[in-house]
């Protein structure tokens, strides 16, 4: 195998092009940067199409580990690898893998399974961090609605710490989500600073979808109307809302807490009605959005 020394090599240019969404969308391929993520992808069965390695960087032990990956090798100089992945050239390895998207019609929610639906989330690291939190709490995956960013953007893959490999990733529009929700009979909980219910008082047990809006706009009135329950996160400072990844993480960890411990008295029923104790407490304390 000859060592590639030119950044203008046709194969190198094709792989480097995967930094752009247009190329990723056309080829359905994406980059995995660094040994740790490459091995994580391999461990969950992500199809690896190509390994790009810099022999001058990696040691013998790493080389032996890479031999377990069933994929063709492309050997390049460190400079060429840096042109493909400037942030991870020091690792000496980058992989090209095939994207995996699930169809919403094929997703069936059972028991306490959970998905996060994201509408118009545009920051790659936001999607990556939400996938990472989904993995941490045992959720099954994400549903990308509208003009959401690419979950296979390199920054999103890095931020997910490999969760993008094991979480189901679904693309759908709002109408498809509404139809699917009626079929599944799941609880759809939306997040908004104007939500009527404190997120800690909702009942998240059973099949669940948490829906969150984009970083600037949030959920529209039509999207909120589809939700069975709109929850808010209390804030006492000057900022008007949490970042979408933080807000989603708080709700998901409250879900996990409830599913591993008995519900407290006065929680919100799944039909969105407050218990009498919660209503009285809300009246006394004058809770704010």
Phi, psi and omega in degrees: 000123182277148181277128179274125184246353184253132175290344181270003177303134184305319179294319179296318180296321178296318180291317178299329180296342179289353171293340181262137182298322181303317179291320178296317180296322183287320185265342186062028176247165176206167182263142170241118189254122175100149184299318183301313181288327177298315180291325177295317178299316179298321185294335180253011172081026176290129180293116178266124182269328186202141171249128176251118186232149174250098184304332181290343184261315186278148178268180183297322181295318179294319179301319179296321179294323180290334180296340180283343179280122182277082181202152177292148181259145171233110183269130184224167174282161177303325180294320178292318178298322179295332178288336178273315185221084183302327185282337188233020179298330182293340177285336177081008181209138172223143179242151172251125184230165181265135179293153178227116176241138175262153175272138181300323180296339181269354182270126178237122180272129180228149176057235180257029180291151187218141172233157171246124176260126183242125182248119176061033173280119191253348182268121181304318183291336176296312179296318179300315180292324178293319177298322179297319178291321176304315179298319184295326183263001177086019175288163186268332181171192183234150175242117182267121182250148173062213185271063179277158178288171184279121178293347179259011170300137184309321179294325178291319178298316179296315182295331181285347185052034177096354180298332178298338180283329186253338177282143172289134179243121185239139171250135180202167171254175186297319181296320178295321178296317181299317179295315181296320179300317180296323179292319186280332183067031182270166175275127177250115182249125177258155179245136180196144174301336179266011179301146184281343188238133172299134186300339181278352183256357179277155178259111185259009182283149184094178180303130191219141168233125175261122182249131180228150181266184182290173186297330185252322189266325185076203181269138177287169178297322178296319180292321177296324181296332178288336184287145174283336185205136175248122183247154178236158176250119183301139178220135182246358180268197183273336180295143185273343181198162174278162169293148185302322181291323179291312181300316180296320179297320179298315180296317181294323179285332171293321174303312180298319180300316182294326183279353177243005179209154178297149177290142175285159177292149177083014180281167181279134177290166181290345175273004175090001181271137180281143171293160185299323180295321180291321179297316180296317180294320178297322180293318182290319187271347181059053184302141181252158175292000000 
